[in-house]
Amino acid sequence: MTVKEIFETMDYGPAPESAAEALAWLVDMGDRFGHFIDGAFTDPGETFEAKNPATGNVLASVTQATQKDVDAAVKAARKAQPAWAKDGHARARVLYAIARLLQKNSRLFAVLESLDNGKPIREARDIDVPLAIRHFYHHAGYAQLLDSERPGLVAQGVCGQIVPWNFPLLMLAWKIAPALAAGNTVVLKPAEYTSLTALLFADICRQAGVPKGVVNIVTGDGAVGEMIVNAEVDKIAFTGSTAVGRRIREATAGTGKALTLELGGKSPYIVFDDADLDSAVEGLVDAIWFNGGQVCCAGSRLLVQEGVAERFHEKLKARMDKLRVGDPLDKSIDVGAIVDPVQLQTITRMVEENTEGETYRAEVTMPAEGCFYPPTLVTGLSTASKLMQEEIFGPVLVSMTFRTPSEAVALANDTRYGLAASLWSENLNLALDVAPKVQAGVVWVNGTNMFDAAAPFGGMRESGFGREGGWEGLGAYLKPAGQGKRLKRVEPQTGEAVAADPLDRTAKLYIGGKQARPDGGYSMPVWGPKGTLLGQVPKGNRKDVRNAVEAMNGAAGWGRTSGHQRAQILYYLAENLSARAGEFAARVDAMTGKGGKAEVETSIRRLFTYAAWADKFDGEAKGVPLRGMALALKEPVGKIGALCPDESPLLGLVSLMAPAMAMGCRITLVASEPAPLAATDFYQILETSDVPGGVVNILTGSHEELAPVMADHLDLDAVWSFSGAELSKEIERRSAGNLKRTWVNNGLATDWERAEGRAFLEAATEIKTVWVPYGE
């Protein structure tokens, strides 16, 4: 065969990888595994089989955990956690030792991962294992620096972690490395289909000197994951399907457990007409056929500009026909096995049930046995097609065309997910114009599937919340030191129906920059501490919430204004509040009986604080091993519904409104229930301070009635609650509908005189990581 023929046919012989060492390790371990609890492997219990999906051969037997096993693991982790959290340098040494041992055993991990999962050995060897090693090295550094760089923060405690089957070792590293670096201990459950590299990692932990109880691994099916979610742990970190993530959100509601969710995706892969088409085709191979398409951020929705669509599809089909499907341990294989027959059936059924468009299956030789599916392209679908909207999680690409960049953005955002996106264009101005408009937590420019321990990764919308990697990912495993006091609810006053001021100044709602009467037509009395009737306020209802959300939609441009512009308006608010300080102080005194002057002065200071932050809470360029940039940009979380504290009627409102405004969010505030008149006075400040209509909306009424409406609303992005009512559980549970971000007080008091700064700014923003490689 000539060199020319080799390049034309891409035919060459097999390059098999030996599985002998991995199989020998399984034999040495007895081919039957218990759990790893308190530094030792337990005796096997009732077991299930771990199979090689490429052959169907049984690799080992793995124990199905019981409630007793999970309880023992949590108990061991709880006992070990205080000592583990004490010394950051000691943690750094252990994380470094884990990284070194992973390096020394990298081939063993790669082969075992390929056997257990079915992914090509090249991917496990060159991507999964090196990235896992990188995470432990990188987080050893965080452990060393944590005390000096993040003073006042402490570990969450015991973390329950549940990882999926598509990247068993890498997802383990993404979870365990930051948890240990921050001083937590962990109870981790690997996926039922792919437990073996987690058990090998447990063996490595023994060799690395990880103290007993710091890392615990229990195996089993989804029932075990449910046990961990319901266990006495302090944080849950889950990577998996959106459906399961939603159930976990509901299960943890009101428990006070910290929660991060990295869920599904239907990521757009956008090819503009000026793109290097050959490079874009090669990128697409990595985007959708990497790991057999079993990737949460797979570029599974191809959007091609009309002028080049036909040529691009021709090139793509020709490249598909050159892909090699087969034995994952063959180093020349491009596409390995699907993880399990159940997943293979799901992929097959979804494609076969589709009746739209045209389906093209790559003309490749398929193995006679095992769980394999051919690379597939489906074109000509409508935007509402199930294959366009639902995650297939297999080697299936769906494609549409677009005419203009704005149409590409609209199609890209036509999904409930928001995990990742890829943009291909030789015009960097175009790419960087589109990147901020695509609603995704990660955007790759002229590349795809780039990851690093220093760069935050995570989703928006129903792709989950929280980040993996970087200081941002580490922060999810930390909390402020000290435990807050229980919040005592401020009960509304009662009294006689005699007004303090015979001239009634009718309070209204404030929606879309205008005073508005309540939809329901009802009002509520507001009494002073001496039983004096101070006035009436509207009783808002669900239609008023709807109107406020529509007003926030109309103010979408606020998020695109500069930080300097937002700062000027916040300063102006402070100026106008200062001019009426005496009036507002008297109003607060009349409602609460004390502290009005101090509360107004602190509110003015708070407006100055967030005006100062508006153009200074910056993103970062991350130090990733890439000739290029990974920019972690802070974007506004979007539309927020906030329930203000009862005890600080003016300061509480300002403390929630100002950081949201500073970061470009739009917010609807439900005023203090017992003392709402400061809020209804404050909209006069908004009207005279150049605040665009819809950026800030103010409602009054029952927190118990309005909180569920906000939590249920599918067009709200976040709900914050510092109410005196016990609403945390209800808000978190109901927020699972669209997995909106929540920030609740869990019945704990907040010191509003000091409650400002980064925690509020972080709650008002999400990280978007934009990767921009350099070079030709």
Residue pairs with C-beta under 8 A, 6 or more apart in sequence:
1 9
1 11
5 11
6 12
10 322
12 332
13 332
14 327
14 330
14 332
15 330
15 331
15 332
16 327
16 329
16 330
16 331
17 111
17 114
17 121
17 329
17 330
17 331
18 111
19 111
19 115
19 329
21 107
21 108
21 111
22 108
22 111
22 112
22 115
23 59
23 115
25 108
25 112
25 200
26 59
26 60
26 196
29 60
29 199
29 203
31 59
31 60
31 61
32 44
32 47
32 60
32 61
32 63
33 41
33 44
33 47
33 60
33 61
33 62
33 63
33 195
33 199
33 219
34 41
34 42
34 43
34 44
34 45
34 63
35 41
35 42
35 63
35 65
35 69
35 73
35 216
35 217
35 218
35 219
36 42
36 199
36 202
36 205
36 215
36 216
36 217
36 218
37 69
37 72
37 73
37 76
37 216
37 217
37 218
38 72
38 73
38 76
38 80
38 212
38 213
38 216
39 76
39 205
39 206
39 210
39 211
39 212
39 213
40 206
40 212
41 202
42 63
42 69
44 61
44 63
45 63
45 64
45 65
45 66
45 69
46 63
46 64
47 61
47 62
47 63
47 64
48 61
48 62
48 64
48 192
48 220
48 221
49 58
49 59
49 60
49 61
49 62
50 58
50 59
50 60
50 61
50 62
50 116
50 193
50 194
50 195
50 196
51 57
51 58
51 59
51 340
52 58
52 59
52 115
52 116
52 118
53 117
53 118
53 193
53 337
53 338
53 339
53 340
53 341
53 370
53 371
54 118
54 327
54 328
54 329
54 336
54 337
54 367
54 370
54 371
54 372
55 369
55 370
56 369
56 370
59 115
59 116
59 196
60 196
62 195
62 196
62 199
62 219
62 220
63 69
63 219
63 220
64 219
64 220
64 221
64 224
65 189
65 218
65 219
65 220
65 224
65 227
67 227
69 218
70 187
70 218
70 224
70 227
70 228
70 231
71 231
73 187
73 216
73 217
73 218
74 158
74 160
74 187
74 216
74 231
74 232
74 233
76 212
76 213
76 216
77 158
77 185
77 186
77 187
77 213
77 214
77 216
77 233
78 157
78 158
78 185
78 232
79 213
80 185
80 211
80 212
80 213
80 214
81 155
81 157
81 158
81 183
81 184
81 185
81 213
81 214
83 211
84 91
84 180
84 183
84 184
84 185
84 211
84 214
85 154
85 155
85 183
85 184
86 183
88 143
88 144
88 145
88 146
88 147
88 183
89 143
89 144
91 140
91 143
91 180
91 181
91 183
92 140
92 141
92 143
92 144
92 181
93 140
94 180
94 208
94 209
94 210
94 211
95 136
95 137
95 139
95 140
95 143
95 177
95 180
95 181
96 136
96 137
96 140
97 208
97 209
98 136
98 204
98 205
98 208
98 210
99 133
99 136
99 137
99 140
100 208
101 204
101 207
101 208
102 109
102 129
102 132
102 133
102 136
102 204
103 133
105 200
105 204
106 125
106 129
106 130
106 133
107 125
108 200
109 124
109 129
109 132
109 169
109 197
109 200
110 121
110 124
110 125
110 128
110 129
111 121
111 124
111 329
112 196
112 197
112 200
113 119
113 124
113 128
113 129
113 168
113 169
113 194
113 196
113 197
114 120
114 121
114 124
114 328
114 329
114 336
115 196
115 328
115 329
116 168
116 193
116 194
116 195
116 196
116 197
117 124
117 165
117 166
117 168
117 193
117 194
117 339
118 292
118 328
118 336
118 337
118 338
118 339
118 370
118 371
119 128
119 291
119 292
119 328
119 336
119 337
120 328
120 330
120 331
120 333
120 334
120 335
120 336
121 328
121 329
121 330
121 331
121 333
122 331
122 333
123 290
123 291
123 336
127 170
128 167
128 169
128 170
129 169
131 170
131 173
131 451
131 452
131 453
132 169
132 170
132 172
132 173
133 173
134 452
134 453
134 625
135 170
135 173
135 174
135 177
135 453
135 469
136 173
136 177
137 453
138 177
138 453
138 454
139 177
139 178
139 180
139 181
139 453
139 474
140 181
142 178
142 181
142 182
142 471
142 474
143 180
143 181
143 182
146 153
146 181
146 182
146 183
146 474
150 475
150 478
152 480
152 481
153 475
153 478
153 479
153 480
153 481
154 183
154 478
154 479
154 480
154 481
155 182
155 183
155 184
155 477
155 478
155 479
156 182
156 184
156 234
156 235
156 258
156 477
156 478
156 479
157 184
157 185
157 233
157 234
157 235
158 184
158 185
158 186
158 187
158 232
158 233
158 234
158 235
159 175
159 179
159 184
159 185
159 186
159 187
159 233
159 234
159 235
159 236
159 237
159 477
160 186
160 187
160 188
160 189
160 228
160 229
160 231
160 233
160 235
160 236
160 237
161 175
161 176
161 179
161 186
161 187
161 188
161 189
161 228
161 236
161 237
161 238
162 188
162 189
162 225
162 228
162 229
162 236
162 237
162 238
162 239
162 240
163 171
163 172
163 174
163 175
163 188
163 189
163 190
163 191
163 198
163 239
163 240
164 171
164 191
164 239
164 240
164 296
165 190
165 191
165 192
165 193
165 194
165 294
165 339
165 340
166 291
166 294
166 295
166 296
166 339
166 393
167 291
167 295
168 190
168 191
168 194
168 195
168 196
168 197
168 198
169 197
169 198
169 201
171 239
172 188
172 190
172 197
172 198
172 201
174 239
174 468
174 469
174 473
175 186
175 188
175 237
175 239
175 468
176 186
176 188
176 215
177 453
178 468
178 473
178 474
178 476
178 477
179 185
179 186
179 237
179 477
180 186
180 214
180 215
181 474
181 477
182 474
182 477
182 478
184 234
184 235
184 477
185 213
185 214
185 215
185 216
186 214
186 215
186 216
187 216
187 217
187 218
187 228
187 231
187 233
188 198
188 215
188 216
188 217
188 218
189 217
189 218
189 219
189 220
189 224
189 225
189 228
190 197
190 198
190 199
190 217
190 219
192 219
192 220
192 221
192 222
193 339
193 340
194 339
195 219
198 217
198 219
199 217
199 219
201 217
202 215
202 217
205 214
205 215
218 224
218 228
222 244
225 238
225 244
226 251
228 236
229 236
229 248
229 251
229 252
230 251
233 257
234 257
234 258
235 257
235 258
235 259
235 260
235 476
235 477
236 248
236 252
236 257
236 258
236 259
236 260
237 259
237 260
237 466
237 476
238 244
238 245
238 248
238 259
238 260
238 261
238 262
239 261
239 262
239 263
239 296
240 263
241 263
241 264
241 391
242 263
242 264
242 391
242 417
242 462
242 463
242 464
242 739
245 261
245 263
245 464
245 739
246 736
246 737
246 739
247 736
248 259
248 261
249 259
249 261
249 732
249 733
249 735
249 736
249 739
250 732
250 733
250 736
252 259
252 732
253 728
253 729
253 730
253 731
253 732
253 733
253 736
254 728
254 729
254 730
254 732
254 733
254 746
255 729
256 746
258 476
258 479
259 466
260 458
260 464
260 465
260 466
260 467
260 468
260 476
261 464
261 465
261 466
261 739
262 296
262 457
262 458
262 459
262 463
262 464
262 466
262 468
263 296
263 417
263 419
263 459
263 462
263 463
263 464
263 739
264 296
264 391
264 393
264 417
264 419
264 462
264 463
265 296
265 297
265 298
265 300
265 391
265 417
265 418
265 419
265 420
265 459
265 463
266 300
266 301
266 388
266 389
266 390
266 391
266 415
266 417
267 287
267 297
267 298
267 299
267 300
267 301
267 417
267 419
267 420
267 421
267 422
267 440
268 299
268 301
268 303
268 408
268 411
268 412
268 415
268 421
268 422
268 438
268 440
269 283
269 284
269 287
269 288
269 299
269 300
269 301
269 302
269 303
269 421
269 422
269 424
269 448
270 303
270 402
270 408
270 412
270 421
270 422
270 423
270 424
270 434
270 438
271 277
271 280
271 302
271 303
271 304
271 305
271 308
271 312
271 424
272 305
272 405
272 408
272 423
272 424
272 425
272 427
272 430
273 305
273 306
273 307
273 308
274 425
274 426
274 427
274 430
275 308
275 424
275 425
275 426
275 446
276 424
276 426
276 446
277 308
277 311
277 312
277 315
278 315
279 424
279 446
280 312
280 424
281 312
281 315
281 316
281 319
282 319
283 299
283 422
283 424
283 446
283 447
283 448
284 299
284 302
284 316
284 397
284 448
285 319
285 323
285 334
286 448
286 449
287 298
287 299
287 300
287 422
287 448
287 449
288 298
288 299
288 300
288 395
288 396
288 397
289 323
289 334
289 335
289 375
289 395
290 298
290 449
291 336
292 335
292 336
292 337
292 338
292 373
292 394
292 395
293 300
293 392
293 393
293 394
293 395
293 396
293 397
294 338
294 339
294 343
294 393
294 394
295 449
296 391
296 419
296 463
297 419
297 420
297 442
297 449
298 393
299 397
299 420
299 421
299 422
299 448
300 391
300 392
300 396
300 397
300 398
301 388
301 398
301 399
301 400
301 412
301 415
302 397
302 398
302 399
302 400
303 399
303 400
303 401
303 402
303 408
303 411
303 412
304 312
304 313
304 399
304 400
304 401
304 402
305 401
305 402
305 403
305 408
306 401
306 402
306 403
309 401
313 377
313 379
313 399
316 377
317 360
317 362
317 377
320 360
320 362
320 364
320 375
320 377
321 362
321 363
321 364
323 334
323 335
323 362
323 364
323 375
324 332
324 333
324 334
324 335
324 364
325 333
325 334
325 335
325 336
325 362
325 364
325 365
325 366
325 367
325 372
325 374
325 375
326 333
326 336
326 365
326 367
326 372
327 333
327 336
327 367
328 336
328 337
335 372
335 375
335 395
337 370
337 371
337 372
338 344
338 347
338 371
338 372
338 373
338 394
339 371
340 371
341 371
343 371
343 393
343 394
344 371
344 372
344 373
344 394
346 393
346 394
347 373
347 392
347 393
347 394
347 395
347 396
348 373
350 386
350 387
350 390
350 392
350 396
351 359
351 376
351 378
351 387
351 392
351 396
353 386
354 378
354 381
354 385
354 386
354 387
356 380
356 381
356 382
356 385
356 387
357 378
357 379
357 380
357 381
357 385
357 398
358 378
358 379
358 380
359 376
359 377
359 378
360 376
360 377
360 378
360 379
361 374
361 375
361 376
362 374
362 375
362 376
364 374
364 375
366 372
366 374
373 394
373 395
373 396
374 395
375 395
375 397
376 395
376 396
376 397
377 396
377 397
377 398
377 399
378 387
378 396
378 397
378 398
378 399
379 398
379 399
379 400
381 387
381 388
381 398
381 399
381 400
382 388
383 400
383 411
383 414
385 398
387 396
387 398
388 398
388 400
389 415
389 416
391 417
400 411
402 408
402 411
405 430
405 433
405 434
408 434
409 434
409 437
409 438
412 421
412 438
412 439
412 440
413 437
413 438
413 439
415 461
416 461
416 462
416 738
417 459
417 461
417 462
417 463
418 439
418 440
418 441
418 459
418 460
418 461
418 462
418 463
419 440
419 441
419 442
419 458
419 459
419 460
419 463
419 464
420 440
420 441
420 442
420 443
420 444
420 459
421 435
421 438
421 440
421 442
421 443
421 444
422 443
422 444
422 445
422 447
422 448
423 431
423 434
423 435
423 438
423 443
423 444
423 445
423 446
424 431
424 446
425 431
425 445
425 446
428 445
428 772
431 445
431 446
431 772
432 445
432 770
432 772
435 443
435 445
435 768
435 770
436 633
436 635
436 768
439 460
439 461
440 459
440 460
440 463
440 768
441 456
441 457
441 458
441 459
441 460
441 463
441 467
441 766
441 767
441 768
441 769
442 457
442 458
442 768
442 769
442 770
442 771
443 768
443 769
443 770
443 771
444 450
444 771
445 770
445 771
445 772
445 773
446 772
446 773
447 771
447 773
450 624
450 626
450 630
450 771
450 773
451 457
451 469
452 469
452 622
452 624
452 625
452 626
452 630
453 469
453 470
454 469
454 470
454 622
454 623
454 624
454 630
455 469
455 470
455 622
455 624
455 630
455 632
455 769
455 771
456 467
456 468
456 469
456 470
456 472
456 473
456 622
456 632
456 767
456 769
457 467
457 468
457 469
457 473
457 769
458 464
458 465
458 466
458 467
458 468
458 473
458 767
459 465
460 766
460 768
461 738
461 739
462 738
462 739
464 739
465 739
465 741
465 766
466 473
466 476
467 473
467 476
467 767
470 622
470 632
472 632
472 767
475 762
480 759
483 748
484 748
484 749
484 750
485 748
485 749
486 747
486 748
486 749
487 724
487 745
487 747
487 748
487 749
487 750
488 724
488 749
489 646
489 724
489 725
490 646
490 647
490 672
490 674
490 675
490 724
491 674
492 526
492 527
492 673
492 674
493 526
493 527
493 528
493 529
493 531
493 674
494 527
494 531
495 527
495 528
495 530
495 531
495 532
495 533
496 531
496 532
496 533
497 525
497 533
498 532
498 533
499 532
499 533
499 534
499 535
500 528
500 532
500 533
500 534
500 590
501 535
504 535
504 536
505 535
506 536
507 535
507 536
507 537
507 538
507 676
507 677
507 680
507 700
508 515
508 516
508 517
508 518
508 538
508 680
509 515
509 516
509 517
509 518
509 538
509 540
509 544
509 697
509 698
509 699
509 700
510 516
510 680
510 683
510 686
510 696
510 697
510 698
511 544
511 547
511 548
511 551
511 697
511 699
512 547
512 548
512 550
512 551
512 554
512 693
512 694
512 697
513 551
513 686
513 687
513 691
513 692
513 693
513 694
514 693
515 683
516 544
516 547
517 538
518 538
518 539
518 540
518 541
518 544
518 701
519 540
519 541
519 543
519 544
519 547
520 539
520 540
520 541
520 543
520 544
522 538
522 539
523 536
523 537
523 538
523 539
524 536
524 537
524 538
524 539
524 700
524 701
525 533
525 535
525 536
526 533
526 534
526 535
526 536
526 537
526 591
526 674
526 675
526 676
526 677
527 533
527 534
528 534
528 590
528 591
528 593
529 591
529 592
529 593
530 593
532 590
534 590
534 591
534 677
535 677
537 671
537 676
537 677
537 680
537 700
537 701
538 544
538 699
538 700
538 701
539 700
539 701
539 702
540 670
540 699
540 700
540 701
540 706
541 701
541 705
541 706
541 709
542 709
544 699
544 701
545 641
545 668
545 699
545 706
545 709
545 710
545 713
546 713
548 668
548 697
548 699
549 639
549 668
549 713
549 715
549 716
551 693
551 694
551 697
552 639
552 666
552 667
552 668
552 694
552 695
552 697
553 639
553 694
553 715
554 693
554 694
555 666
555 692
555 693
555 694
555 695
556 666
557 692
558 566
558 661
558 664
558 665
558 666
558 692
558 694
558 695
559 635
559 636
559 638
559 664
559 665
559 666
560 664
561 664
562 615
563 614
563 615
563 616
563 662
564 614
564 615
566 611
566 614
566 615
566 661
566 662
566 664
567 611
567 612
567 614
567 615
567 662
568 611
569 661
569 689
569 690
569 691
570 607
570 608
570 610
570 611
570 614
570 658
570 661
570 662
571 607
571 608
571 611
572 689
572 690
573 607
573 658
573 685
573 686
573 689
573 691
574 604
574 607
574 608
574 611
575 689
576 685
576 688
576 689
577 584
577 600
577 603
577 604
577 607
577 682
577 685
578 604
580 685
581 597
581 600
581 601
581 604
583 681
584 596
584 600
584 603
584 650
584 678
584 681
584 682
585 596
585 597
585 599
585 600
586 596
587 596
587 650
587 677
587 678
587 681
588 595
588 596
588 599
588 600
588 649
588 650
588 675
588 678
589 595
589 596
590 596
590 677
591 649
591 674
591 675
591 677
591 678
592 649
592 675
599 648
599 649
599 650
599 651
600 650
602 651
602 752
602 753
603 650
603 651
603 654
603 655
606 651
606 654
606 655
606 658
606 756
607 654
607 658
609 658
609 756
609 757
610 658
610 659
610 661
610 662
610 756
611 658
611 662
613 659
613 662
613 761
614 661
614 662
614 663
617 634
617 662
617 663
617 758
617 761
617 765
618 634
619 631
619 632
619 633
619 634
619 767
620 631
620 632
621 629
621 630
621 631
621 632
622 630
622 631
622 632
622 769
624 630
624 771
626 771
626 773
627 773
627 774
627 775
628 771
628 772
628 773
628 774
628 775
629 770
629 771
629 772
629 774
630 769
630 770
630 771
630 772
631 769
631 770
631 771
631 772
632 767
632 768
632 769
633 767
633 768
633 769
633 770
634 663
634 765
634 766
634 767
635 664
635 765
635 766
635 767
635 768
636 663
636 664
636 665
636 764
636 765
636 766
637 663
637 665
637 717
637 718
637 741
637 763
637 764
637 765
637 766
638 665
638 666
638 717
638 718
639 665
639 666
639 667
639 668
639 715
639 716
639 717
639 718
640 660
640 665
640 666
640 667
640 668
640 716
640 717
640 718
640 719
640 720
640 764
641 667
641 668
641 670
641 710
641 713
641 716
641 718
641 719
641 720
642 656
642 657
642 660
642 667
642 668
642 669
642 670
642 719
642 720
642 721
642 722
643 670
643 703
643 706
643 707
643 710
643 719
643 720
643 721
643 722
643 723
643 725
643 727
644 652
644 653
644 656
644 669
644 670
644 671
644 672
644 679
644 722
644 723
645 652
645 672
645 722
645 723
645 724
645 750
645 752
646 652
646 672
646 673
646 674
646 675
646 723
646 724
647 672
647 724
647 752
648 655
648 672
648 752
649 671
649 672
649 675
649 676
649 677
649 678
649 679
650 678
650 679
650 682
651 752
651 753
652 672
652 722
652 752
653 669
653 671
653 672
653 678
653 679
653 682
653 698
654 682
655 752
655 755
655 756
655 760
656 667
656 669
656 720
656 722
656 760
657 667
657 669
657 696
659 756
659 760
659 761
659 763
659 764
660 666
660 667
660 764
661 667
661 691
661 695
661 696
662 761
662 764
663 761
663 764
663 765
665 764
666 694
666 695
666 696
667 695
667 696
667 697
668 696
668 697
668 698
668 699
668 710
669 679
669 696
669 697
669 698
669 699
670 699
670 700
670 701
670 703
670 706
670 707
670 710
670 723
671 678
671 679
671 680
671 698
671 699
671 700
672 678
672 679
673 701
673 702
673 703
673 723
673 724
673 725
676 700
679 698
679 700
680 698
680 700
682 698
683 698
686 696
699 706
703 721
703 723
703 724
703 725
703 727
704 725
704 727
707 719
707 721
707 723
707 725
707 727
707 730
707 731
708 730
708 731
708 734
710 716
710 719
710 731
711 719
711 730
711 731
711 732
711 733
711 734
711 735
711 737
711 740
711 742
712 734
712 737
714 737
714 738
716 740
717 740
717 741
718 740
718 741
718 742
718 743
718 763
719 731
719 735
719 740
719 741
719 742
719 743
719 744
720 742
720 743
720 744
720 763
721 727
721 728
721 731
721 742
721 743
721 744
721 745
722 744
722 745
722 750
723 745
726 747
727 744
728 744
728 745
728 746
728 747
731 742
731 744
732 742
732 744
735 741
735 742
741 763
741 766
743 763
